[in-house]
Amino acid sequence: MIRPEIIIAVKDVEKSSGWYQQLLGCESRHGGNTFEILADPEDDTVVLCLHKWAAHGHPTMTDPTITPGNGLILFFRVTAFEEAWKKARQLNAIIEEPPHVNANSGRNEFSLRDPDGYYVSVTD
């Protein structure tokens, strides 16, 4: 089995962790101010990892002044789509696309920006 575990650089690991936990219903599996592992509480699958900019010397995470996420969409499939949309509105996030049916996939989808400006799409 091969399963990616995506790591993104963020300004405030704890703030971003709370944001993703509220939006997706995932849970912390590591915690701390430099690194976080977020997992699905049902099967413990890693959903996303958060890494503080410039911590630990990783070469692609050294410059927090660049625009994060160029060429990247964080795409999440959820079973509770309406609940995720409700939580997205409660977060007062920048909504890029409200719920709609994606013409390519035929699935419900909405897109928003996380606290660091990453483009996040949520689908059912």
C-alpha positions as CSV (number, residue, x, y, z in Angstrom):
1,M,0.0,0.0,0.0
2,I,1.2,3.5,-0.8
3,R,-0.5,6.5,0.9
4,P,0.7,10.1,0.8
5,E,1.0,12.1,4.0
6,I,1.0,15.7,2.9
7,I,3.0,18.3,4.9
8,I,2.4,22.0,4.5
9,A,4.3,24.9,6.0
10,V,2.3,27.2,8.2
11,K,2.9,30.3,10.3
12,D,1.1,29.1,13.5
13,V,0.9,25.3,13.8
14,E,-1.6,25.3,16.7
15,K,-3.9,27.8,15.1
16,S,-3.9,25.9,11.8
17,S,-4.4,22.7,13.6
18,G,-7.5,24.0,15.3
19,W,-8.8,25.4,12.0
20,Y,-8.5,22.1,10.2
21,Q,-9.9,20.2,13.1
22,Q,-13.0,22.4,13.2
23,L,-13.5,22.3,9.4
24,L,-12.9,18.5,8.8
25,G,-13.5,16.9,12.2
26,C,-10.0,15.5,12.3
27,E,-8.0,15.0,15.5
28,S,-4.5,15.8,16.7
29,R,-2.1,12.9,16.8
30,H,1.1,14.9,17.6
31,G,0.5,18.4,18.8
32,G,3.0,21.2,19.5
33,N,4.1,24.5,18.0
34,T,6.4,23.2,15.3
35,F,4.7,20.0,13.9
36,E,1.3,18.5,13.9
37,I,-0.3,15.3,12.6
38,L,-4.0,15.4,11.9
39,A,-5.9,12.2,11.5
40,D,-9.4,10.8,10.8
41,P,-10.8,9.8,14.2
42,E,-12.6,6.8,12.6
43,D,-9.6,4.9,11.2
44,D,-6.6,7.0,12.3
45,T,-5.6,7.7,8.7
46,V,-3.3,10.7,8.5
47,V,-5.3,13.6,6.8
48,L,-2.6,16.4,6.9
49,C,0.6,17.3,8.6
50,L,1.4,20.9,9.6
51,H,5.0,22.2,9.9
52,K,6.1,25.6,11.1
53,W,7.9,27.6,8.5
54,A,11.7,27.5,8.9
55,A,11.8,24.9,11.7
56,H,14.1,22.0,11.3
57,G,15.9,23.2,8.2
58,H,13.7,21.6,5.5
59,P,14.8,23.2,2.2
60,T,11.3,23.8,0.8
61,M,10.0,25.3,4.1
62,T,12.6,28.0,4.8
63,D,11.1,31.1,3.3
64,P,7.8,32.2,4.9
65,T,7.6,35.3,2.7
66,I,6.7,33.3,-0.5
67,T,3.1,32.7,-1.4
68,P,2.2,29.3,0.0
69,G,0.5,26.7,-2.1
70,N,1.5,27.7,-5.6
71,G,0.5,24.7,-7.7
72,L,-1.2,23.0,-4.8
73,I,-4.9,22.3,-4.0
74,L,-5.6,20.7,-0.7
75,F,-8.5,18.4,-1.7
76,F,-10.6,16.6,1.0
77,R,-13.4,14.2,0.5
78,V,-15.8,14.2,3.5
79,T,-18.8,12.1,4.4
80,A,-20.5,15.0,6.2
81,F,-20.5,17.7,3.4
82,E,-23.2,19.9,4.8
83,E,-21.6,19.9,8.2
84,A,-18.2,20.9,6.7
85,W,-19.9,23.8,4.8
86,K,-21.5,24.9,8.1
87,K,-18.2,24.8,9.8
88,A,-16.5,26.7,7.0
89,R,-18.9,29.5,7.4
90,Q,-18.3,29.6,11.2
91,L,-14.6,29.9,10.6
92,N,-15.2,33.2,8.7
93,A,-12.8,31.9,6.1
94,I,-12.3,33.4,2.7
95,I,-14.8,31.5,0.5
96,E,-13.4,31.0,-3.0
97,E,-16.4,29.0,-4.3
98,P,-19.6,28.3,-2.4
99,P,-21.2,24.8,-2.6
100,H,-21.9,23.8,-6.2
101,V,-21.8,20.6,-8.3
102,N,-18.4,20.2,-9.9
103,A,-19.1,19.7,-13.7
104,N,-16.2,17.3,-14.0
105,S,-16.8,15.0,-11.0
106,G,-20.5,15.4,-10.5
107,R,-19.9,15.9,-6.8
108,N,-20.8,18.7,-4.4
109,E,-17.8,20.9,-3.7
110,F,-16.8,24.2,-2.1
111,S,-13.5,25.9,-1.9
112,L,-11.9,28.3,0.7
113,R,-8.6,29.6,1.9
114,D,-7.0,28.4,5.1
115,P,-5.3,30.8,7.6
116,D,-2.1,30.7,5.6
117,G,-3.7,31.2,2.2
118,Y,-3.7,27.6,1.0
119,Y,-6.5,26.8,-1.4
120,V,-8.7,24.1,0.2
121,S,-11.5,22.2,-1.7
122,V,-14.0,20.0,0.1
123,T,-16.2,17.5,-1.7
124,D,-18.6,14.8,-0.9
